[in-house]
Amino acid sequence: MPLAVGCRARPGKSRDNRTGSWRVFKPLFDHGKCSKCGMCQTLCPEGCVHEDGEGFFDPDYTYCKGCGLCAAECPKEAVTMKQEEK
């Protein structure tokens, strides 16, 4: 019997799959350094970075995969990646 070609896991975004439990590194947001530019929210591939009432940004760790894109692209270096402790 030949193997099926394609994806073996159900496709979807982390909103459907709650991929936060897969994370190895977690982003930590420093509001003291943040310029509120929104780059982290704009570039997050899973859309899990949200703006609070004061204009600062924080991730929803239930859906954050820890890809590090927010940290890599933050112009003020206000996001750092820390190894997850489980």
C-alpha distance (Angstrom), angle and dihedral (degrees) to the residues before:
residue distance angle dihedral
M1 . . .
P2 3.83 . .
L3 3.77 121.0 .
A4 3.78 117.6 -108.8
V5 3.78 115.2 -109.4
G6 3.78 117.9 -126.2
C7 3.74 142.5 34.4
R8 3.80 117.8 -11.5
A9 3.81 95.5 -166.6
R10 3.78 121.8 68.6
P11 3.81 106.8 -93.8
G12 3.76 119.3 -125.1
K13 3.74 145.6 106.4
S14 3.78 124.0 -75.2
R15 3.83 88.6 -99.5
D16 3.80 86.3 73.4
N17 3.80 97.1 35.9
R18 3.85 103.7 38.6
T19 3.79 92.3 -137.4
G20 3.81 95.9 -180.0
S21 3.80 90.7 101.4
W22 3.83 89.8 63.3
R23 3.78 92.8 60.3
V24 3.82 120.9 120.7
F25 3.83 96.5 177.1
K26 3.79 125.2 34.4
P27 3.81 126.7 -155.6
L28 3.79 117.5 -121.8
F29 3.80 116.2 -158.7
D30 3.83 119.2 -147.5
H31 3.80 107.9 -156.3
G32 3.81 90.0 -169.7
K33 3.82 90.7 67.4
C34 3.82 97.1 34.8
S35 3.82 118.1 112.6
K36 3.84 91.4 -168.5
C37 3.82 91.5 -120.8
G38 3.82 92.7 143.8
M39 3.79 95.0 -135.5
C40 3.82 90.7 131.4
Q41 3.80 91.5 54.7
T42 3.79 93.6 44.1
L43 3.81 95.1 50.4
C44 3.81 100.3 39.3
P45 3.82 104.1 117.5
E46 3.80 92.2 -152.3
G47 3.80 98.6 43.2
C48 3.79 93.0 -126.3
V49 3.83 98.5 129.9
H50 3.79 110.7 95.5
E51 3.80 135.0 -174.5
D52 3.81 117.9 -120.4
G53 3.81 127.2 -146.0
E54 3.81 92.1 -86.1
G55 3.82 95.7 52.1
F56 3.81 96.6 -102.1
F57 3.80 123.1 126.5
D58 3.80 131.9 -128.2
P59 3.81 133.3 172.0
D60 3.77 126.2 -118.7
Y61 3.80 98.8 -124.9
T62 3.80 92.1 -158.9
Y63 3.81 88.4 72.2
C64 3.83 104.0 22.9
K65 3.83 111.1 110.8
G66 3.80 93.5 -166.8
C67 3.80 95.1 -119.0
G68 3.84 91.2 153.6
L69 3.80 96.2 -135.6
C70 3.82 91.0 126.0
A71 3.81 90.8 54.0
A72 3.80 94.5 44.1
E73 3.80 93.8 51.8
C74 3.82 102.1 37.7
P75 3.83 105.9 118.0
K76 3.82 92.4 -154.2
E77 3.83 96.0 43.9
A78 3.80 88.0 -122.7
V79 3.82 92.3 142.5
T80 3.78 121.2 68.4
M81 3.78 129.6 178.0
K82 3.79 119.0 -126.7
Q83 3.78 126.2 -173.2
E84 3.78 110.0 -103.0
E85 3.80 117.1 -113.3
K86 3.78 111.4 -146.5
